[in-house]
């Protein structure tokens, strides 16, 4: 056997093993990088539902602006919710009706 044939056989045998090793290592590295990439992804911020808590009068302030919109201001955080004027009128009507029913029932 000549040196050229020995060299060719050596590379043919070892190149297949080397390519298989390179493929396995590259897949492993890619999978690891994908895992790191997804682990470092920012988590979506959970926003609390403002209607999930019934506020007491000590916790909020209520105001009406120049457009007759109802504003509920949370005293602890300063966050506020603005409602249209129809919402304020509906709430007032509900309370007025309840007071009227209480007075009517007491007679």
C-alpha positions as CSV (number, residue, x, y, z in Angstrom):
1,X,0.0,0.0,0.0
2,X,1.3,3.4,-0.9
3,X,1.3,6.4,1.4
4,X,-1.4,8.0,-0.7
5,X,-3.7,5.0,-0.2
6,X,-3.0,4.9,3.5
7,X,-3.7,8.6,3.9
8,X,-6.9,8.3,1.9
9,X,-8.1,5.4,4.1
10,X,-7.2,7.2,7.2
11,X,-9.1,10.3,6.2
12,X,-12.1,8.3,4.9
13,X,-12.4,6.4,8.2
14,X,-11.7,9.3,10.5
15,X,-13.6,11.9,8.6
16,X,-16.9,10.1,9.0
17,X,-16.3,9.8,12.8
18,X,-15.2,13.4,12.9
19,X,-18.2,14.7,11.0
20,X,-20.5,12.6,13.2
21,X,-18.8,14.1,16.3
22,X,-19.1,17.6,14.9
23,X,-22.8,17.2,14.1
24,X,-23.5,15.9,17.6
25,X,-21.5,18.6,19.3
26,X,-23.1,21.4,17.1
27,X,-26.6,20.1,17.9
28,X,-25.8,20.0,21.6
29,X,-24.4,23.5,21.6
30,X,-27.4,24.8,19.6
31,X,-29.8,23.3,22.0
32,X,-27.9,24.8,24.9
33,X,-28.0,28.2,23.3
34,X,-31.7,28.0,22.6
35,X,-32.3,27.1,26.2
36,X,-30.2,30.0,27.4
37,X,-32.0,32.3,25.0
38,X,-35.5,31.3,26.2
39,X,-34.4,31.4,29.9
40,X,-33.3,35.0,29.5
41,X,-36.4,36.1,27.7
42,X,-38.3,38.7,29.8
43,X,-41.4,37.5,31.5
44,X,-44.6,39.3,30.7
45,X,-45.7,41.6,33.4
46,X,-48.9,40.6,35.1
47,X,-51.3,43.5,35.5
48,X,-53.7,43.3,38.4
49,X,-57.4,43.7,37.6
50,X,-58.4,47.0,39.2
51,X,-61.9,45.6,39.7
52,X,-60.8,42.6,41.8
53,X,-60.7,44.6,45.0
54,X,-63.6,46.4,46.6
55,X,-62.2,49.7,47.9
56,X,-63.2,51.2,51.2
57,X,-63.7,55.0,51.6
58,X,-60.3,55.2,53.3
59,X,-58.5,53.7,50.4
60,X,-59.8,55.9,47.6
61,X,-60.8,59.5,46.8
62,X,-63.6,60.2,44.3
63,X,-63.7,63.3,42.2
64,X,-65.6,64.7,39.2
65,X,-63.7,66.7,36.6
66,X,-64.8,69.6,34.4
67,X,-66.1,67.1,31.8
68,X,-68.3,65.4,34.5
69,X,-66.2,62.3,34.3
70,X,-65.9,60.3,37.5
71,X,-62.3,59.8,38.8
72,X,-61.4,57.2,41.4
73,X,-57.9,57.8,42.9
74,X,-56.2,55.1,44.9
75,X,-54.7,57.0,47.9
76,X,-51.8,54.5,48.5
77,X,-50.4,54.4,45.0
78,X,-51.9,57.5,43.3
79,X,-53.2,55.4,40.4
80,X,-56.6,56.4,39.1
81,X,-59.4,55.3,36.9
82,X,-61.5,57.7,34.9
83,X,-65.1,56.8,34.1
84,X,-67.4,58.6,31.6
85,X,-70.1,60.9,32.9
86,X,-72.8,58.3,32.3
87,X,-71.1,55.9,34.8
88,X,-71.2,58.6,37.5
89,X,-74.8,59.3,36.8
90,X,-75.7,55.6,36.8
91,X,-74.0,55.1,40.2
92,X,-75.8,58.2,41.6
93,X,-79.1,56.9,40.3
94,X,-78.5,53.5,41.9
95,X,-77.7,55.0,45.3
96,X,-80.6,57.5,45.1
97,X,-82.9,54.6,44.3
98,X,-81.6,52.6,47.2
99,X,-82.1,55.5,49.6
100,X,-85.6,56.1,48.2
101,X,-86.4,52.4,48.8
102,X,-85.1,52.5,52.4
103,X,-87.1,55.6,53.2
104,X,-90.2,54.2,51.5
105,X,-89.9,50.9,53.4
106,X,-89.5,52.7,56.7
107,X,-92.9,54.5,56.3
